[in-house]
Structure formats: C-alpha cells, structure tokens
Amino acid sequence: MDNRSTPYYFLLLKFSDSRDLQILCFLLFLTLYLTTITGNLLIIIAIAFEHRLHTPMYFFMMNLATMDLGSISVTIPKSMLNSLLNARSISYFGCVAQVFFLTFFLGSDFALLTAMAHDRYVAICNPLRYETIMTKEACVQMTASVWISGLLYGVLHTSCTFAISFCSNVVDQYFCEIPHLLKLSYNDLVEVTVLAFVIIVVFLCFIFIIASYVQIFTAVLQMTSVQGRQKAFSTCIPHLIIVSLFIFSAATAYLRPSTNSPSELDLVFAVLYAVVPPMINPFIYSMRNKEVKTALWKLISLKYFSNSFLLQKYP
C-alpha cells in the first residue's frame, strides 16, 4: 500500500494457502457457526415461550444469547466467505463495521454479565426483597443501560482506532482486530489511552463481580438446606464459568505482548474469545440449569409431536 492514511481495503490473514485446507476451514467454521446460532436461538425461544422462565435471571440470559448471536455473526461469516472464495480482502468500511459491532457486542456482553452478578447477589443474599428490587422496570432499565454502554463503548473504540493513520493494510488476523490494526498505525497513542481506560473500567467491574460472589458463596455456605445450596450453585456456577472464560480469553488476546510477525497463537486466542464463548454459553446454561433443560425438552417435544400430527393428518 502506498503512503495514504485511509486505505480502500484491508487484507486479512488466510487460514492456509492450500485450497483443500481452506475448504476444510470453511466447513469447520460453518459447523461452529451453525452450532452457535442453533444453541442461542433455542435458548431465546425457550425463554420467550416458557412463562415460568419470565424472571429477571432468564430475561438477562435471553439478552446474553442475543449478544452472542451478534458477536459470532460479526467475524465468522466474512472469514467463511474468504475461505470459500480463496480471498482475503475486506473493504475499509467493512473493517470499520467489524470493529464497531464486535466491540459493541463484547462491551454489552461484559456489562450484562456484571448486571447478572448483581441479580444473583440480590436473589441469594436478599431473597425477601428480590421482587421489590428486581422489578420488571428495574430489569428493563438495567438492560437498556447495558446496551447503551455497549454502544458508547463501540463508538469510542471505533472512532479512536480509525482516526489514526495506517502505514499498511495487511492485518495479521482473520478479522479486523484492534491490537493488529494498531500495529499498522503511525501513532496509536489515542487508542492505547482508550484501551488503558477500558482496562480500568473492566477491572472495576471484575472487582464488583468478585465481591458479589464472595458474599453469595458466604450466604450459600450458611444455608442449612442441601437442596437450597444445590439450587443456588446451579444458578451461579454457569454465570461464574462464563465470566471467567470471557475475561481469560479477552485478556489473552488483548494483553499478551505483540509480535511483529503473524503467530498461530494470535489466531488461537482470537478464536478463543470471539468464537468459543458464544458457542458454549448455551450449553453451559442448559447443562447446569434444570428449568432451561425442561423448557428446551418441552420445545423439542412440542415440535416433534406437531410434525408427527401433521404427517398423520396430511400423509
């Protein structure tokens, strides 16, 4: 690329130069994508149609599944298309859109996980006041704040990232990732400052989540009922696993030392935080939550019997 500050397009990292491996990567990512879409859609539909799941915890869970659908759809379809067409380019505005929507959904995701920690704290530590604190209006306001904060987070990162001048258009990643875009810039001081500010905010949210769970586990261990402890753990452990996976995968991708040459570890860590959490979140919740499993089973059974009825009526 010649010396201009705004390239017309960026060149993304190819998974392989072998055509057979490119097709294999396409099929692999297609499987992961369809699995993620199916799992999160089932969670959303089950919660929407099961009236017993119309509670704050499941309302937040449905929003989390929606964010996972959005985040997985930002990066995977373009990489699959490039693998299928043996291409590696993405337009400048396509790259801008990837950065914005990815930071928007990831920022909203973490903000929602923080809100869910507060919900679990109130439910276990203040059960008698739960319905008066976590009202429908309060849940809607918290969720709206989550989406708005994610929007502001996306706008902030995107505007700072693309306000800099680029000395190259070759991105050593399979999607437009901020750390790799910063390596192409002449001066990344503004975006680095924003990243530092974001790290501080994330750390404060992390401390809030840890403090909430310290009080939660203290209250759970004081319960005399074994069934009550099991129910409390079944609703808290999935959320704690997701928070841990989200923070670990994002930290490894954004805080690890950068290298001048593309690394297979960069690709692995990018997949780890951009693909794995949205894919396994529905399985974590469905495996550890009996109410979700019951709703999913009713949904699948209803679909099965409906199809059987239609086949018998219209053979």
N, C-alpha and C positions, 0 to 999 in steps of 0.2 A: 504494500500500500504506500502511495506517495504521501508527502507531508501535508496532510489536511486534518483538521481537528474532528470532522464528522465523517466517518466512513459511510458508504452506501449500504454495506452489508458486513457481517462478521462471518468468519469461518470457524465452525465448531469442530471439536475433536471427533474423529471417526473411531468407532469401536475396533475396527480391523480393516486392513486393506484387502483381505481375502473376501471374495464375493460370497462364498459359502458361509463364512463366519458372520458376514453382515446379515444374511438371511436368517441364520440361527439367532443372532441378537434380536432381530425383528420379532421372531416367533417367541423368544423368551420374554421380551418386554411386552408383547401383546398379551401373553398369558398373565403376567404380573398386573398389567393394567386392567384386564377384564376381571381378574380376581378381586382387585381393589374396588372397582366400580360395583361389582355384584355384592360384595360384602357390605359396603357402606350404604348402598341403596336398600338392602334388606333391613339394615338397622333403622333407617329413616322410615321405611314403610311400616315396619313392625311397631315402632313407637307411635306413628301417626294414627294407625288403625286400632291399636290396643288401648282402650280407655284407662285401664289400670296403670299404664305407663305414662299417663299425663301428669307427671310430677316434675318438680324443678330439676332433679338429677337427670332424668331422661330427656327433658327439654334441652338441657345443656349437651347431653350426649348426641342428640339429633343434630344440633348445631355443629358439634365436633365432626360428625360424619359428613356434613355438608362442606366444611372446610377441607376435610381430607379429599373429598371428590374434586374440589377446586385445585388444591395444590398438586395432586397427581396428574391432573389434566393440563397443567402448565408446561411441564417438561417432557413427559413421555411421548405424547403424540408426535411432536416435532422430531424427536430422536428416532422414533419408529419410521417416520416418513423418510428421513435422511438415509437410514439403513436400507430401506426398501428401494429407494431411487439411486443409491450409491452417490449421495450428495453430502455436503457438509455446510452449506451456506444458510444463513438466516438474515433477513433484512434488518436494517438498523432499527426500524420501528417495531419489528417482531422481537428483537432483543430487548428493547425498552419495555414492551408488554410482558415479556417473560420475567424480567427483574421486578416490575411493579406487582404483578399478580402473585409471584412467588413470595415476595416479602409481605404482601398484603395478607395472604392466607397463613403464612407461617407466624407472622406477628399476631394475627387474630387467634390462631391456634394456641399460642402460649398464654395470651391474655385470658382465653376461655379456660385453660387448664388451671390458671390461678383462681378464677371465679369458681370453678368446680371444687377446688380445695376449700374455699370458704363455705360452700354449700355443705360439704361433708362435715366440716367443723361444727356448723350450726346444728346439723341433723344429729350428731352424736354427742356433742358437748352441751347443747341446749335444746333437747328434744321437745320440751314442753312449749318452747317459744318458736319452734320451727315454722309452724304455719303462719304465725304473725310476722315473722321476719322475712321468710322466703315466700312472699305473696306473688301472685301472678304478675302484678305490676312491677314488683322489685326484680323479678327474673327477666322480664322484658327490658327493663332499664339497664340491667347488668349486661344482657346480651347485646343491646344496642351500643352500649359503651365499648364492648369488646370489638364489634365490627368497625365502629368509628375509629378506635385506637389503631386497629389494623390498617385501616385506610390511610390515616395520617402517617403511620409507620412506612407504608408502601410509597406514598408520595415523597416523604422525606428522603428515603434511600434512593429512589429512582432519580429525583431531581439532582441530588448531590453526585450520584455516580455518573450521570450523563452530562453534567455541567463541566466535566474535565475534558482535556484534550487527549486524544488517543494517538500513540505513535505506531500502532499496529492494529490489524483487525483479526488476528489469529488468536482465538480463545482456546486455551488448553483444557477444555471441559466440554461435555456433550450437551450442555445448555449454558445460557448466559448467567454465570455465577459471579457475584460481586467481587470476591477475592481475586479471581482470574481476570476480571475486567480492570481492576485496579493495577495489575501488573503491566497493563498496556498503556497506562497514562503517563503523562509528563509530570503531573503534580496531583497527588491524591490526598493532600493534607486535609481538605474539607471532608471527604468521605471517611477518612481514618478518624477524624474527630467525631463524626456522627457514629461510627462503629464503637468508639470508646464510650460515648454517651449511652448507646443502646446496651452495651455490655453492663454498664452500671445499673440501668433500669431492669434488665433481665436478672441480674444478681439480687436486686432488692425483691423482685417477685419470687425468686427462688428461696430467699430467706423467709418470705411470708409463707410460702408453701411448706417449708420445713418446720417453721414454728407452729403452723396449723396442725401438722401431722404429729408433732411431739405431744400436743395437747390431746389430739384424737386418740393416739395409742395409749396415753396415760388414762384417759377415760375408759377405753375399751378394756384394758387390763384390770380395771377396778370393777367391771361388771361381774355379777355373781352368776348370771345365766350363761351357760355354754352356748346355747342357741343364739343368744343376743350377740355374743362375741363373734361367732361364726358369720352371722349376717352382717355385722359391721365390717369385718375383714373382707367379706366377699364384695362389698361396695367400694372399699378404699383401696385394696391392693391393685385392681386393674388400673385405677387412676394413677396410683403411685408408679406402676410399671411404665405407663405411657409417658409420664413426666420425666422419669429417669432416662428412658430411651430417647426422648425428644432432646433433652439437654445434652446428653452424651454425644449423640450423633451430630447435632449442630455445633457443639464445641470442637469436636474433632475436625469438622470441615472448615470452620472459620478461625480457630485459634491456633491451629498447628502451623509451624514455620513454613513459609512459602519457599518453593524451589523455582529455579529458572527454566527447568525443563519439565515437560509433562510426566506425571507419575501415575502408575497404576493405583497407588493408594488414594490419589485425588479422586479418581473415578469411583473407587470402592466407597470412600467416605461420602461422596455426593449421592450415590445410590442409597447409602445407609440412612441419610436424613431426609432425602427427597422422595424416596420410594417405599422404604421399609415401614416407617411409622403409619402412613395412611393405609398400607396393606394389612398390617397385623392388628391395628386398633379394633376393628370389628370382631376379630377372633378372640382377642383378649377379653373384651366385654362379654361376648356371648358365652365363652367357656367358663367365666367366673361368676356369671350372673344368671340365676335360675329363672328370674322373671323374663329376661330377654330371651333365653333359650325357649321358654314356654311360648312366648309371643311368636318367635320365629317358627316353632314347630306348628302352631296353630295356623300361621300364614301359609306354610308349605302344605299342610294337610288340607286346608281350605282350597288351595289351588289344585291339589291332586284330585279331591273329590269333585270339584267343579268340572275339571276336564273329563273325569270318568262319567259324570252325569250327562255332559254334552255328547260324549261318544255314544252313550246308550240311547239318548234321545234322537240324535242325528247320526246314525251309523254310516 
